Each structure stands twice: as C-alpha cells, then as structure tokens.
Amino acid sequence: MSKPRSLALPPRTRAYPLSTPRGHFAVLDAEPLGPALGTALLIPGYTGSKEDFIGLLEPLTRAGYRAVAVDGRGQHESPGPRRVSGYTPRTLAEDAVAQATALGDGPVHVVGHSFGGLVARSAVRIAPHAFRSLTLLASGPGHVGPEQRAKIRLLRAALPVLPAPVVWAVTRWLDSRDPAYEPDTPDLAAFLRERWFNTRRAQLIATGRQLRTEPDRTENIAALPVPLHIAYGDEETVWTVEELAALARDTDARHTVIAGAAHSPNVTHPELLATALTEFWLTTAPAEHTA
C-alpha cells in the first residue's frame, strides 16, 4: 500500500471536486507561482489515492508546472458504482481522458503510478490528443509478480464475505510484513483507515483482477504516439527491475532508475522524481519558432 509521509498540503494547493461530463473526481490541484510551463495529471495506484502524490506537488510547482493529483472513480473521495462492471479498463481510461480535458490546459503530461500506469496508457491509446507525454511510474508491461498476485487473490476472496474491519486488519498485517514497512503516526493511521473504508469494494475487486491478469502490453505501449518515460526505483518489487528495464528498452522510452527507491518514488524520493519528470517534460516542449 502506498501511503504519504505527510498530509499537509503545500502552498497554492486546492482540494476540490473536478467536474467532468463523466462525474466529479476529487483532486489536489497545485499551481506554480508564475505562468505554468505545463500541466501534469497524476493518477494513483491500487489501494492508493491522490494523497500519495502530496510530496511530489511542491517540487513540481517549484519547477514551474501545475500538478493535479486525482482520485479515480470509487477511490477514496471520488464517488463510484457498487458494481464491479462499473470499473472496466475502458471506463477508467475514459475517466482519465475526461479529467485531462477538464483541466482546461490543452494536452497534459500524465503520470500513472503502478495500477495508475495501466489506466494512463489506456487513456493515451484512446485519446492521444489529450496528452503531451506519458510517464509509467513503477508500472510494468503486464500483470504483477507472484507475491503480489497472491496478496490480491487473498483480498479478492475476503472482500465479498468478511466484514470490512476484518479485511482492513488483515491488510494492515500483510503490509507490516513488508521489509520497507514504517510505523504510521496516529494522523496517518486514521487517514489510511478512512481511505480504505471510503474506497468501493467493487473498485478493489475489478482493479485487482486487472493487475493479476493483464497480458504483456509492450507492443501496444511502444505504438503510443506520445513521448514515453519509464521510471522506477532500483528496489522495485511489484514488477521486477529486469522487466521494467526491458520495457524501457523495447519501447525506446526515456529511462529513469531512482537509487534507493522501492515501489513509491513519489513518496520516498519526490525531489529526485520531480527532477526526472521535469527534465523529460522539457524535451517534449514544442519548439519555438524564430523569425
């Protein structure tokens, strides 16, 4: 489970429901001091939320970018249907296109963390005109590794039959077994519990199934008509670093490996990640014409 290290919003950050033709989506919208060099849409991963990007917002705005982190449908503070059928890959991708369009800044840079990368790449495929670039952050070409698949299967089996507090307790116990686990402050523990109970069970079941079964999409990703960036930590465990490196090579993408980072560089290494993102985005800027 990705989790922020602080819940304090940086300066010039607003929390509000972004209105789109596909519904309202809770966002954290961070503005730079001056005119923005561009806008980034930040899409969180499985069991995550917009708050997973809090540490990244200030470094991005300091570099001159507007950064907007979003809760997907049924995720934390965004409403969503109770039926699993309401969370198909196409539906989530169309939501991301609607979010990008509703920001009103023309094509945006999209960053998808983990499961959010699956959503982001599908959104670029169906509406490339809405996006200036795509960054897959700790997000592999297909399904997750065996240990993660086992955890998701366990969660999938428990969600329909066990009371929510029991499932939450088991989930927290599993998280505590991770070598990178850090104890939570009381405020963070309360937030994580609230996020868990806010998120629709149907959303967790549907998105978990996609993470378990997604085929290798390397060829599809390589064919996307926008600049591509593959970024991850050298201690990544959800996908192997070898398959992420192969994805970068086989798609001819910009390739960033963040030393000392595991599955959530956006939380643990936001400054290094922001530098990598903004350097990549500068290479995608339209060329200036001179007389």
QUIBELZI-V632628 format. One record per pair of residues at least 4 apart in sequence whose ideal C-beta (glycine too) atoms are under 6 Angstrom apart, sorted by the first residue. I is the first residue (numbers start at 1). GAP is how many residues later the second one is. Records with the same first field share a line. If there is no record, write none. Layout:
# QUIBELZI-V632628
I = GAP ; GAP
This chain:
# QUIBELZI-V632628
1 = 46 ; 174
2 = 43 ; 46 ; 50 ; 262
3 = 189
4 = 47 ; 48 ; 50
7 = 184
9 = 4
10 = 47 ; 48
12 = 19
13 = 15 ; 17 ; 44
14 = 15
15 = 13
17 = 7 ; 9
18 = 7 ; 9 ; 84
19 = 5
20 = 78 ; 82
21 = 77
22 = 73 ; 76
25 = 45 ; 53 ; 74
26 = 45 ; 51 ; 52
27 = 41 ; 43
28 = 22 ; 41
29 = 39
30 = 27 ; 31 ; 37
31 = 35
32 = 4 ; 29 ; 32
36 = 29 ; 30
37 = 27 ; 28
38 = 27 ; 71 ; 243
39 = 27 ; 64 ; 66 ; 69
40 = 25 ; 27 ; 69 ; 71
41 = 27 ; 59 ; 67 ; 69
42 = 11 ; 27 ; 69
43 = 69 ; 73 ; 76 ; 77
44 = 4 ; 5 ; 8 ; 69 ; 72
45 = 68 ; 69 ; 70 ; 71
46 = 69 ; 161
48 = 4
49 = 22 ; 26 ; 27 ; 146
50 = 19 ; 20 ; 21
53 = 16 ; 213
55 = 212 ; 215
56 = 4 ; 210 ; 214 ; 218
57 = 10
59 = 211 ; 212 ; 215
60 = 5 ; 7 ; 214
63 = 215
70 = 29
71 = 4 ; 5 ; 6 ; 7
73 = 5 ; 7 ; 22
74 = 6 ; 126 ; 129
75 = 124
76 = 119 ; 122 ; 123
80 = 120 ; 123
81 = 5
82 = 120
83 = 119
84 = 118 ; 121 ; 122
87 = 116 ; 119
89 = 33
92 = 27
93 = 26 ; 29 ; 30 ; 33
96 = 23 ; 27
97 = 26 ; 30 ; 33
100 = 8 ; 30
101 = 29
107 = 24 ; 25
109 = 23 ; 24 ; 172
110 = 10 ; 21 ; 24
111 = 24 ; 26
112 = 4 ; 5 ; 7 ; 8 ; 27
113 = 24 ; 153
114 = 24 ; 25
115 = 92 ; 96
116 = 4
117 = 19 ; 22
120 = 14
121 = 100
124 = 4 ; 7 ; 10 ; 100 ; 102
128 = 97 ; 98
131 = 95
132 = 152
133 = 93 ; 94 ; 151
134 = 92 ; 94
135 = 94 ; 96
136 = 94
137 = 94
138 = 94 ; 98 ; 125
140 = 99 ; 103 ; 104
141 = 75 ; 76 ; 77 ; 106
142 = 72 ; 73 ; 74
143 = 69 ; 70 ; 71
144 = 4 ; 5 ; 67 ; 94
148 = 90
149 = 63
152 = 56 ; 59 ; 60
156 = 49 ; 52
158 = 4 ; 9
159 = 42 ; 46
162 = 4 ; 5
168 = 28
176 = 5
180 = 82
184 = 4 ; 5
199 = 4
203 = 4
204 = 4
210 = 4
217 = 4
218 = 29 ; 32
221 = 30
222 = 29
227 = 57
228 = 23 ; 25
229 = 24 ; 25 ; 51
230 = 17 ; 18 ; 23 ; 25
231 = 25 ; 45
232 = 4 ; 12
233 = 25 ; 28 ; 29 ; 32
234 = 23 ; 25
235 = 27
236 = 5 ; 27
238 = 25
239 = 4 ; 5
246 = 4
248 = 5 ; 7
254 = 26
256 = 20
258 = 7 ; 11 ; 14
261 = 4 ; 7 ; 8
264 = 4
265 = 4 ; 8
266 = 7
269 = 4
270 = 4
